[in-house]
Amino acid sequence: MADCSDEDITDRPSLLESDLTCPVCKDIFREPVLLSCSHSFCRQCLESSWKNQTKKQCPLCRKCCDGETPIPNRALDNTCVSYKKERNWRTGGPIDEIICGLHQRPFQLFCIKDEEPVCVDCVTLHPGHELVPIEQGVPFCKGQTKEAETQIKQEFERLRQVLTDEETSRINALYREENEKRLMMNESIESITRDISALAELIQSVKREMGAEELTFLQNFQKLKRRTQWTGDEPKKVEGALINMAKHVGALGYKIWENMQSHITCLPVILDPNTVSPWLSISPDFSSVQESQERQSFPDNPERFDPCVFVLGSEGFSSGRHRWEVRVADHPKWILGVCKESVVRKRKFTVTTKAGVWTIGLSKGVYNALTTPRTVLNLERRPETIRVKVNMEKGEVSFWDTGNNKHLCTYNDKFTEKLFPIFGPGLQSTPISILPAKVSINKQ
């Protein structure tokens, strides 16, 4: 007869689950390790079992394991992880925590430099990096976003205030003109009113004399005729009495935009913070760079220079003509110019045209074109501002002393990929700064 007990077959552990269960904790293996006797246990279970033993033995077969180092059972660990995922999908339960794809371990740490979660076995892959608990990783990433959001809001608030002031100024100008036109019209009305009053008095006087006796009227007729001749000025139409609508409203948006130029700065090159060396510090407006007091905790992204102390412009170019000016002042050591997009970022390299870098520099009081070998530049004076000019079609990069407009050096080469402005301030506290470009409006 069939067994009709209340226990359902689905409530019993599967054979696979039994094989994946630790003999000590009776749960699915976690970080399983293998002994020489071929038995596996959770790492924590085995360590706890051996904690108070003077002689280490296998918890299952009691074989002596003194001097033995348990081996991580990777295959069993992977099988356990896969089984738990499949079980959760099948039962509709919550999926276990996300694990490291390389080590099949849960993420417990966050690498500040590389901006990624790591497991305990990944620590050896991040030597010297700052690691924090995983829960601190999200605030770190959100902190960058928050900083950018704050700067954006501050700049828009500044521009909004500029527009508010511009609006107030233009409305005040409109009301000033209205008051001027009202005063002008009132003066004209008052003048006409005076003339009307004088004319009315004259009419009344003439009427009185016309009512005199006939002989008297005839005797005074000539005099009366002269009196009736109006000698006042004829009323004139007031010119410019209407509000100058074209002045106040015409092309208003363009006029506001034109006036905004005095409140904004146009940088021909903006430094890219994603490429700056951890030993350098960029100004908040991304226009100048100098030595950082200490190495900064930047992500070790592929674009970043490290260990070389360089930073690139945020935009490259593959065609057209471009120019920008850099203030070096009394900076004792610097490198300026352009480089190809694929320039080496993660190791030291010799700054030459062969490395895809077209630059000039100052070092130990000597100006050089960084060719192979270097070409000494005999300058008449110490330039405070350097102008860099690039003509992609001609394959030309030239450098000029802006102060006296003297030519310093020109490279002629064939550029096969996009070029980026490159800046090397060295480890110096004196900043080098990109100067704002002059914006002009061509009205045709």
Salt bridges, closest charged atoms under 4 A:
GLU7 OE2 - ARG12 NE 3.36
GLU31 OE1 - ARG43 NE 3.67
GLU31 OE1 - ARG105 NH2 2.80
GLU86 OE2 - ARG90 NH1 3.89
ASP114 OD2 - HIS126 ND1 2.80
ASP114 OD2 - HIS129 ND1 3.23
GLU116 OE2 - HIS126 NE2 3.46
ASP121 OD2 - ARG74 NH1 3.82
ASP121 OD2 - ARG105 NH1 2.97
GLU149 OE1 - LYS146 NZ 3.80
GLU149 OE2 - LYS153 NZ 3.07
GLU155 OE2 - ARG158 NH2 2.78
GLU157 OE1 - ARG160 NH2 3.50
GLU166 OE2 - ARG170 NE 2.79
GLU177 OE2 - LYS181 NZ 2.91
GLU177 OE1 - HIS248 NE2 2.48
GLU178 OE2 - ARG182 NH2 3.12
GLU209 OE2 - ARG227 NH1 2.17
GLU258 OE2 - LYS443 NZ 3.12
ASP300 OD1 - LYS346 NZ 2.72
ASP306 OD2 - LYS113 NZ 3.87
ASP306 OD2 - ARG295 NH2 2.59
GLU325 OE2 - ARG387 NE 3.06
GLU384 OE1 - ARG327 NH1 3.62
ASP401 OD2 - ARG381 NH1 2.64
